[in-house]
Amino acid sequence: MEKDKKTTLEIFKAKASAALKRKKSFVTFTMSFPSFAQDEDGEPLKIKFRTLSDAEINDCVGYESDDPNGADKYAIYLSAVEPSLKDLGQEMKEAGEIVMPMEIMDMFERHEITEAAMLIMEKSGVISKNKVTIVDKGIENLKN
């Protein structure tokens, strides 16, 4: 075998290493919430989010609530960085405007919660439009 040719294992190792580095880094992105355009300034609310870690995704999946959108709300609540919805919820609780910090999530329309949670999960690698496909039908494995 020539020195210039990489083995399948070497190629796979490089791809695996790059994928592991990607998974360990958080990606930030900004979303716009149109329902807030109805407020005085007429501008939609823009919030910066980050991707969720595997542990945070597990927390969202296992989130127990009477609210059918509870897990989606929790994903948004955890993922928001600028402004932090955790901090905003805590401030509004201290001001007596809400009882629990998570109640801050009630400021969003239901469709916004569902759509934002889907985008967060997509950016976090939980769901994707790119699907795993079968490239080899296994013909050589068939017995005559």
C-alpha positions as MATLAB code, in Angstrom:
seq = 'MEKDKKTTLEIFKAKASAALKRKKSFVTFTMSFPSFAQDEDGEPLKIKFRTLSDAEINDCVGYESDDPNGADKYAIYLSAVEPSLKDLGQEMKEAGEIVMPMEIMDMFERHEITEAAMLIMEKSGVISKNKVTIVDKGIENLKN';
ca = [
       0.000    0.000    0.000;
       1.305    3.452   -0.885;
       2.124    5.960    1.855;
       0.046    8.656    0.120;
      -3.181    6.682    0.330;
      -5.150    6.909    3.540;
      -6.792    3.836    4.934;
     -10.524    3.721    5.529;
      -9.817    3.729    9.266;
      -7.683    6.889    9.000;
     -10.398    8.680    7.025;
     -13.060    7.558    9.491;
     -10.872    8.616   12.439;
     -10.499   12.136   11.013;
     -14.260   12.433   10.434;
     -15.022   11.093   13.929;
     -12.569   13.524   15.506;
     -14.116   16.478   13.660;
     -17.639   15.363   14.643;
     -16.670   15.060   18.325;
     -15.160   18.562   18.303;
     -18.329   19.929   16.671;
     -20.534   18.291   19.304;
     -18.502   19.772   22.156;
     -18.848   23.345   20.915;
     -22.009   25.387   21.281;
     -23.428   27.186   18.266;
     -25.298   30.457   18.811;
     -28.113   31.760   16.634;
     -30.788   34.454   16.847;
     -34.524   33.942   16.441;
     -37.219   36.543   15.867;
     -40.627   36.272   17.557;
     -43.293   38.061   15.487;
     -46.001   38.326   18.165;
     -43.971   41.049   19.895;
     -44.314   43.289   16.817;
     -47.761   44.150   18.210;
     -46.118   46.088   21.067;
     -45.521   49.850   21.124;
     -42.332   49.864   19.045;
     -43.720   47.473   16.410;
     -40.539   45.389   16.413;
     -40.443   41.607   16.810;
     -38.483   40.328   19.810;
     -35.053   38.930   18.923;
     -33.376   36.472   21.267;
     -29.956   34.846   20.941;
     -29.912   31.114   21.670;
     -27.249   28.435   21.922;
     -27.399   24.760   21.124;
     -28.146   22.414   24.001;
     -25.771   19.830   25.460;
     -26.716   16.149   25.508;
     -27.482   16.406   29.243;
     -29.764   19.405   28.651;
     -31.525   17.591   25.816;
     -32.116   14.646   28.144;
     -33.521   17.058   30.746;
     -35.916   18.462   28.141;
     -37.033   15.028   26.969;
     -37.646   13.931   30.559;
     -39.267   17.205   31.623;
     -42.490   16.506   33.488;
     -45.262   19.064   33.409;
     -49.032   19.330   33.232;
     -48.458   21.690   30.303;
     -48.366   19.778   26.986;
     -45.775   22.316   25.749;
     -43.732   22.064   28.960;
     -40.718   20.324   27.420;
     -40.639   22.787   24.503;
     -40.838   25.736   26.892;
     -38.036   24.268   28.981;
     -35.803   23.845   25.908;
     -36.275   27.520   25.020;
     -35.800   28.573   28.658;
     -32.474   26.695   28.891;
     -31.193   27.698   25.466;
     -31.774   31.478   25.609;
     -28.589   33.455   26.264;
     -29.265   37.048   25.307;
     -31.402   37.956   27.059;
     -31.324   35.035   29.466;
     -34.886   33.880   30.047;
     -33.733   32.310   33.335;
     -32.523   35.709   34.575;
     -35.587   37.505   33.232;
     -37.889   34.978   34.907;
     -36.040   35.365   38.198;
     -36.236   39.174   38.034;
     -39.957   39.106   37.280;
     -40.487   36.640   40.140;
     -38.627   38.951   42.526;
     -40.752   41.861   41.265;
     -43.876   39.843   42.092;
     -45.108   39.704   38.486;
     -44.909   35.902   38.293;
     -44.760   33.109   40.881;
     -42.292   30.728   39.194;
     -39.442   31.834   36.880;
     -40.602   29.415   34.143;
     -43.856   31.397   33.902;
     -41.869   33.861   31.781;
     -42.465   31.401   28.936;
     -46.151   32.355   28.886;
     -45.187   35.574   27.071;
     -44.774   33.573   23.829;
     -47.551   32.433   21.501;
     -48.037   28.652   21.423;
     -46.909   28.348   17.800;
     -43.747   30.322   18.619;
     -42.895   27.877   21.404;
     -43.316   24.860   19.133;
     -41.402   26.422   16.232;
     -38.550   27.729   18.408;
     -38.151   24.404   20.223;
     -37.989   22.571   16.889;
     -35.272   24.946   15.646;
     -33.294   24.534   18.883;
     -33.505   20.745   18.627;
     -32.497   20.875   14.969;
     -29.489   23.100   15.692;
     -28.602   20.832   18.652;
     -28.517   17.784   16.366;
     -31.601   16.023   17.737;
     -33.598   16.272   14.515;
     -32.465   16.919   10.964;
     -33.689   17.190    7.429;
     -30.646   15.133    6.436;
     -31.612   11.504    6.823;
     -29.470    8.408    7.217;
     -29.777    6.359    4.039;
     -28.912    2.859    2.886;
     -26.303    3.017    0.128;
     -25.627   -0.702   -0.214;
     -28.640   -2.930   -0.666;
     -26.672   -5.941    0.551;
     -26.777   -7.810   -2.764;
     -23.384   -9.438   -2.179;
     -24.772  -10.875    1.067;
     -27.559  -12.781   -0.694;
     -27.129  -16.523   -1.029;
     -28.097  -18.258   -4.279;
];
